[in-house]
Structures are given as structure tokens and as C-alpha cells.
Amino acid sequence: MHYKKVTAEKTKSIALVAHDNMKKDLILWCQYYKEKLAEHTLYATGTTGTLLAKETQLSINSLISGPLGGDQQIGALITEQKIDMLIFFWDPLEAQPHDPDVKALLRLAAVWNIPVACNQASADFLINSSLFDQAYQKSIPDYDDYIAKRT
């Protein structure tokens, strides 16, 4: 696979996702970092987005609920290069009925080389990174080259 460089802009598009047992933790995290997050475009799966908007007054682009396809919607936005970062407070101790969707979402984040935080500590590191509020270059798969070589 060949790769190409793309620039993630200064203003990021950030996906916010949380399993049921982790929603309160994500809300508290977003409240703490509200000023930083307000400078960026935020997306969230359905219930999480509704709760975040209500509890933080942040502007959230809410998709449908994760188990109903919201995880896949975020995955599609990642493949379209419309998401720069994924903050996913997932519950490793609770079985999830939509676990295949979650795994697919995390796989797409890895394929498209976007930063992923899966808990508060990793989210703290991402939001406090010197790269958080500035443009940066990253490598992504060059699928145009891949397709051209297959035809």
C-alpha cells in the first residue's frame, strides 16, 4: 500500500462516543475541556450527543444511536476524511450487543490514521497535545493509487 500526506486543519472534527456506563464520564470530561472543545466541530452518536449538548451546551452534530448504526456513520465520516480524532469512552467490562460495529469503527480509525482515545487518560493526552490546536500532516492510504494499479 502506498500512502499520501494530508493536512488535518487547525480546527478539528472530533467524534465523541461513549458506551452507556461511560456517558457520565464523557460528559464530565467534556465539561472540563469545554472551552477547548468549543473551538472544534463535534460529532457524537445519538444518545451521547443529546446528553452532551444538554449537559455542556456545546454544539454537537448528533448522529443516530450507536447500536442502530451511529458507529457506522462515524466510520463512514472517517473514510471520507471528515473526522480528525475519535474520543471513545468504551466500557471494557460490559459486553456490547453491537461489538462488531465498535471493532469496525476502531479498525477504520487505525486504517485512516486518526488519533483515538479510549479512556479519560488517553483523551487527556490528546487534548493537551501541542498538535491539538494546530494543523498537522499525516499519512493516509492512497486508495486512488491502489485502485489505479488494480484496473
C-alpha positions in Angstrom: 0.0 0.0 0.0 1.2 3.5 -0.9 0.5 6.4 1.4 0.0 10.1 0.8 0.3 13.1 3.0 -2.8 15.1 4.0 -3.2 18.0 6.4 -5.5 17.9 9.4 -6.6 21.5 9.8 -6.2 23.6 12.9 -9.9 23.3 13.6 -10.5 19.6 14.1 -13.6 17.4 13.6 -13.9 15.3 16.7 -16.1 12.3 17.1 -17.4 11.7 20.7 -18.7 8.2 21.6 -19.4 6.6 24.9 -20.9 3.3 26.0 -23.9 3.6 28.4 -21.8 3.1 31.6 -19.3 5.7 30.4 -21.6 8.5 29.3 -21.3 10.3 32.6 -17.5 10.2 32.4 -17.5 11.6 28.9 -19.9 14.4 29.9 -17.7 15.3 32.8 -14.6 15.2 30.6 -16.3 17.5 28.0 -17.4 19.9 30.7 -13.8 20.1 32.0 -12.5 20.8 28.4 -15.5 22.7 27.2 -13.5 25.8 26.1 -11.0 23.8 24.1 -13.8 21.6 22.5 -15.9 24.6 21.6 -13.3 25.7 19.0 -13.8 22.5 17.0 -16.5 20.6 15.1 -18.0 17.9 17.3 -19.9 14.8 16.2 -21.5 12.2 18.5 -23.6 9.1 18.3 -27.3 9.7 19.2 -27.9 9.4 22.9 -24.4 10.6 23.7 -24.8 13.6 21.5 -28.1 14.5 23.1 -26.7 14.2 26.6 -23.6 16.2 25.7 -25.5 19.0 24.1 -27.8 19.3 27.1 -25.2 19.0 29.8 -22.4 21.0 28.2 -24.2 23.4 25.9 -21.6 22.5 23.2 -22.7 22.4 19.6 -22.9 18.7 18.7 -23.7 17.2 15.4 -25.7 14.2 16.6 -26.0 11.1 14.5 -28.2 8.1 15.3 -27.6 5.8 18.3 -24.5 3.7 18.1 -26.3 0.3 18.2 -28.7 1.5 15.4 -25.8 2.5 13.1 -24.3 5.6 14.6 -20.9 3.9 15.0 -21.0 3.0 11.3 -22.0 6.6 10.5 -18.9 7.8 12.3 -16.9 5.2 10.5 -18.2 6.5 7.1 -17.2 10.0 8.1 -13.7 8.8 8.9 -13.4 7.1 5.5 -14.5 10.4 3.9 -11.7 12.2 5.9 -14.3 14.3 7.8 -13.3 13.1 11.2 -9.8 14.0 12.6 -10.0 12.4 16.0 -12.1 9.9 17.9 -12.7 10.1 21.6 -14.4 6.9 22.6 -15.0 6.2 26.2 -15.8 2.5 25.9 -16.7 0.1 28.7 -14.2 -2.9 28.6 -16.1 -4.7 31.4 -19.5 -4.8 29.8 -20.5 -6.9 26.8 -21.8 -4.8 24.0 -24.5 -6.1 21.6 -23.0 -4.0 18.8 -19.4 -5.1 19.4 -18.7 -5.9 15.7 -19.7 -2.2 14.9 -17.3 -1.0 17.6 -14.5 -3.1 16.3 -15.1 -1.9 12.7 -15.1 1.7 13.9 -11.8 1.3 15.7 -10.4 -0.6 12.6 -11.3 2.3 10.4 -9.7 4.8 12.8 -6.5 2.8 12.5 -6.6 2.4 8.7 -7.2 6.2 8.2 -4.5 7.1 10.8 -6.6 9.2 13.1 -5.8 9.6 16.8 -8.1 7.6 19.1 -8.6 7.9 22.9 -10.4 5.0 24.6 -10.4 6.4 28.1 -10.0 9.6 30.1 -6.2 9.3 30.4 -5.7 8.9 26.7 -8.2 11.7 25.9 -6.4 14.0 28.3 -3.1 13.3 26.5 -4.7 14.0 23.1 -6.5 17.3 24.0 -3.4 18.6 25.8 -1.0 17.7 22.9 0.7 20.6 21.2 -0.8 19.2 17.9 -4.4 19.5 19.1 -4.9 23.2 18.2 -2.7 23.4 15.1 -2.6 21.9 11.6 -0.5 18.8 11.2 0.4 16.5 8.3 -0.3 12.8 8.5 -0.1 9.8 6.2 -3.2 8.0 4.9 -3.6 5.2 2.4 -3.5 6.3 -1.2 -6.5 4.4 -2.4 -6.5 6.3 -5.7 -3.1 4.8 -6.4 -4.3 1.4 -5.2 -7.4 1.4 -7.4 -5.4 2.6 -10.5 -3.0 -0.3 -10.1 -5.9 -2.8 -9.9 -7.6 -1.7 -13.1 
